[in-house]
């Protein structure tokens, strides 16, 4: 029996995916578990697998297309099977796989293209309620886009199955409204401007950081670490050909400190706080069009050498967008290090639902007063951003004090 292949939800934050390339072509045989396509999500490039056997009868989406979750991208069936009734969008597929779903034959042909929308639209609640009152059919993504942009759904004629309003209808309405507004309020010349389309990752970063910074009550604590012993230990290990970085030592020390302060290894969950028995540290890695945070799991029980090897492997695969979803989700605490870029001090934004993130600055030479004498020493600033709903200043200060003592005396790192 022929089945639809729809765009799957390949990560917890994914709302759409981009087809990078098809690994199977029309007429190719395919079996369950075989890779069908490479899909770019908001976090990584993932191979999408088939969940049925058959022949690729139709590739609906082309390389480069960005497709809403649940939208039809291909049809798998028998070599001579009639698939004309399946060439319509389908309901969303469940994460983590590209599940194929049999679908009923549509009751009516596609509706006409969307009608123009006026530039002045009602508030969000009015747009949503008006559509609901007349039984308007719209996809979840279209409803959200209409609410966020103020588009009045009652003015639209959907182009989806049975007149359903879908993403492209909202985009057409927004474009019409933008043209009308531009005509009414012409912009002043500002010179040459390059318009750069946001990638899926950059759009997700923008949305999630707003969701973090606005509702999460951040507070910040900074300590100045005497890094002379840390630097000497690091250089000694490097001279013995141990492939570690200073950041690996910070990760190990942070994991040890979090075991002693579980109130920081926690997350806010509405009417309660979750404290975790294991430490899963997210490591912020800059990539070409954003950043991603691969996770070192159970960091409290791993050796420094193991952490260094895992961090290096995760970072390399993050930069080539080859991480799997389980490798960049589930962190309980994150670390962002800009020291290698010469940044001495900064504050990082918490990644919900985590309760804290540590910003690590560069190890620098600085004048230090000891015993009434001024000498040159090494210093490193650490800034802890904390969710005030989870922990208070005293709790965060105790954790940061423990971490400072460990880094100033590396033999204390357990």
N, C-alpha and C positions, 0 to 999 in steps of 0.2 A: 504494500500500500504506500502510495506517495506521501511524503511528509515535507513540511516546511522546515527550513533552517532560519532561525531568527537571530538578531544580534543579542548575545547573552550578556548578563551582568557579571563581569569578570573581576570586579572589586567592589568593596562596600560603598565606595563613593562614586562609582561610575554611573553616568547618566546617558552617555552615548559613546560609540567607538568608531574609529577610523580604519577602514580596510586598507592595509598597506600593500598586500599582495595575496593573490589566491595561490594555494599550493596544489589545488586540484582544478581541472578545467572541465567544461561541459563535455559529457561523454565518458569521463573517467569513472572507473569503479571505485567505490569507497567502502570501507568497513568501519564498524564502531571502534572509536579510539584513535583513528587516523586523523592527522592534522589536516584541516581544510584551508585555513587562511591564517595570516599574521594580522593581528588586530592591535592597534595602538589605543590604550586606555588612558585615563588621566594619570596613571602611575608608571606604566611599563608597556613593553611590546610583548604580547602573549599569543601563543599558538592556540587557535580555536579548534576543538576536536569535534568529529562527527559522533552522533549518538544513535545512528541507525545504519544499516547496510543498504546498498543500492548503487545507482548510477547518478552522477551529477547531471540533472536534466536541464537546469536553468540557473545561471548566476545573475541575480537581479541587481546586486550592487557591484560597482566597479572600483578598482584600486584608486584610492584618494577620496572616496566618498565617506562622509561622516554620517553615521546611522544611529537613530534613536534606539534605545534598548527595546527589544520586542518587535522591531520592524523586520520585515521579510528581507533576507539577503540571498537565499538560494532555495532550490527545491531538489530533493533526492527522491528517486522513484525507480520503477521498472523501466527497461529500455523502450517499451512501446506504450506505456501507461499514459492516459490522458491527464495532464496536469493543469489544464486551463482554469479549473476552479480553485486552484491553490495560489494563484498569483495575486494575492492580496496580503496586506499587513496582518501580523498575528499578535496574540497576547504576549506580554513579557515572559522571558525565560528566567528560570531561577539560577542564581549564582551557585556553583562556580563553573558550570559547563555550558556548552552550546547545545542545549536540549532541543531536539526537533519535535514539533507538535503537530499532529494531524488537525486539520481545520475544516469546518463545514463550508459548503458551497455558498457564495454570497447570494443574498436575496435580491439585490438590485445592482445596476451598473454604477460606476464611479460618478460622483456629483460634479457639477461644473466648477471651474476655477474660482478662487476667493474673490469676493467683491471688495471695492475700495472701502477704507475705513476713514472716518473723519479724524482730523488731527487732535481734537479735544476729546479725551476719553474720560469716563467716570472713574471713581476710586476703585481700588482693588476689590473690596467686598461687593460693590455693585456689579462689577463685571462678572464675578463668579456667580452671584445669586441670580442675576438676570438670566444667565445661561441655564442655570439649574431649574428655574421656574418654568421654562418652556421645553424642558426635557432635552436640552441640547446635548449631543454626543460629542465628546472631546477626549483626546488622550490625556493622561496625567501630565505629561511634559507640556502639552499645549495649554492646559489649565494653569500650570505654574507660570509659564511665560506670559500668559495674558494678565495674570494677577500682578506680576512684577512690573510689567510695562504699562498697565492701565488700559489695555485693549478691551473694548466692549465686545464680548463674544456674540451678542445678539445681532451685530452688524455683519457677521461673517457667514459665508456659505462654505461649509467644509468640503474638502476635496478628497477625503478619505473614504473608506467603505461605508456605504449607507449614509453619506453626508457627514461623516465624522470630521470634526475640526482637528487637524494635526499640526505638527511643528511648522511645516512650510506655509500653512495658512497664516499663522501668527507672524512669521517672518515677513510675509508679503504685506500684511497689514502694518507692521512696524515700519517697513520701508516706505509705504505710502504716506504714513503719518510723518515720517522724517522729512520727506520731500515737501509736504505741505508746510511744516514748521520752518524749514529752511527758506521757502519762498516768502513766508511772512516775516522772517527775521534773518536777512542775509548776513553771513559772517564777513568780518573784515579780513582783508588779505594779511597773512602772517608769514609769507615766504614759502619756500619749499617744505612740504610736509610728507613724510613717509608713513603710510598706514600699515601697521604690522598686525596681522590676525593673531589672536591669542590661541595658543595650542591648548589641547585638552588639559594638559598638566597645569598650565598657567591659569586657566579659568578656574580649575579646582582650588589651586593655591589662593587665588583672590577671594573665592567664596568662603573657604574654610578659615582663612585668617581673619576675615571680618566677623565670622561666627565666633572666633576665639576672642579677639581683642575687645569687641563690643560688650558681650554679656559676661565674660570671665573677669572677675575683679583681680587684676594682677597687682602684686607688689614685688619689690626688687631688693635684694641684699647683695652687697659686693664685699669681697675680701681680697687683700693683697697677700699672695703667698710668697714666702721666702723660698725660692726655687733652686738654691745652690746645690743642696744634696740631691734633689730630683734631677737636675741637669748632669751632675757628676755620675749618678747611677745610670742615666740614659746613655751618656757617652761611653761608659764602661761596657754596657751591654752591646752597643753598636760596634765597639772595637773588637768584641768577641764574636762578631758576625751574627748577632741575634737581630732578625729583621723586625724591630719594633719602632714605634713612633712615640713621641711624648703623649699624643692623644690616646694611644693604647693604655698608657699608664693611668691617665685620667679616667678612662673607662673602668679599668680594674678597681681603682681607688673609689670611684663613685659607687660601683656595685657593692663593695665592702661596706661603705658608709650607709648605703640604703638598707642593707640587712640590719644594721644597728638602729636605723630610724625608719621603721615601716610606715610611719605617719606621712612620710614624703613619697614613698613608693605606693601611691594611691591614686584614686580618681573620684570625681564627684558624680553621683548618680541620682540627682533629684532630691529625694528625701533621705538619702543615706550616703555614706562614703565607703568605697571599697578599698581595702588594704590587701596587697598581694604578697604571697609568701616567696615568690620567685622574682628576680630582677631581670626584666627584659629591656635592654637599653637601645633606644633608637639613635642612630648615628646620622646626622644631617650631612648629605652628600650633594654638592652642587653639580648639576648637569647642564647641558646646553641651553635648555629653555625653562629651567626652574630648579627645583631641588626635590629630593626624595629621601626618605628616612628608613633605610634598611635596619633590621632589628637583630641585635645579638641576644639570643635567648639564654636564660639561666647564666647570666654573666657572673653572678656571685660565686658559682661553683667552677668556673673555668680559670685556667692558668693564664698568666700574662702572654705567654707564647701562643696559646690557643686563641685568645682574644685578638692578638695581632694578625694571625693568619686568617681568621674569620672576617675581621674588619676589612682586610685588604681584598679578600675574595668578594665580599658583598659590595664594596665600593666599586670594584672593577666592573661587576655585572650591572650595577646601578647606572654607571655611565654609558653602558651600551643598551640600557633599557631591557635587560634580560632577567630581571628579578621576577620570581613567582609571587602571587598575592600573599602567601603565608610568610614571605620573607620581608615584607614591609608593613605588616599590620601587627597589632598586639603589643606595642611598646608600653611599658609602665613608667618610663622616664626617658628624657632625651638629652642629648649633648650636641651643641653646635660650636665648632671650633673655627674661628677666623684668624687665629694666631699666625698660621703659616702665610697669611696675606698681609701681615704687618699690623693688624688691628689690635690695639692694646686693651680696649675695653668696649663692650657693647651689651645691650639687653636683647634677649630673644623672646619671641612670642610663643606662648604655650600651645601645644598641639592637643586639643581635647581628644579623649577625656582625661589625658594625663594631668597630674596636678602640678608638675614643675618641669622646667628645662634649664640646663646649665649652659651659660655662654662662657667660652674659654678664650682668653686673650693671649697675646704673644709673650714668650719669655724674653725679658728685656734686661739690659744692664742699667742699673740705677745707683745713685749715691745712697749709702746706708750708714746710719750712725750706730756704732757698737762700742760700748765702753768709753764714750766720750770722743771716739775717733770716727772720722768719716772714711769709708772705704767703698769700693765698687762691689755691688752684689747683684744677683739675678732675682728678678721679681716677676710674678705672673698674676694678673687679675682674673678672678672668677666672679661672675654675676649670676645669681640664682633668681629666676622668675617663678613666682609661686601663685597658685590659685588660693585666694584668701578664704574661699568657702571650704577648703579642705584643711588648711593649716594656718596657724598664726605665726607672727614674726618670731616668737621665741622658739617654736618648733623648728622653723626653717633655719634659724641662727645656730641651733644645736647641730643640725645636720651639716651645715656649712663649716662649723668649727671642727667637727670630726674629719671632714674631707680635707680641710686645711692642714690639720696635724698629720694626716697620712701622707700628704704630698710633701710636706716639709721634712718628714721622717719616713722615707719609702719602706723601711723595714717593718713599719706598723701595718702596711697593707696586707690584709689577710686573704 
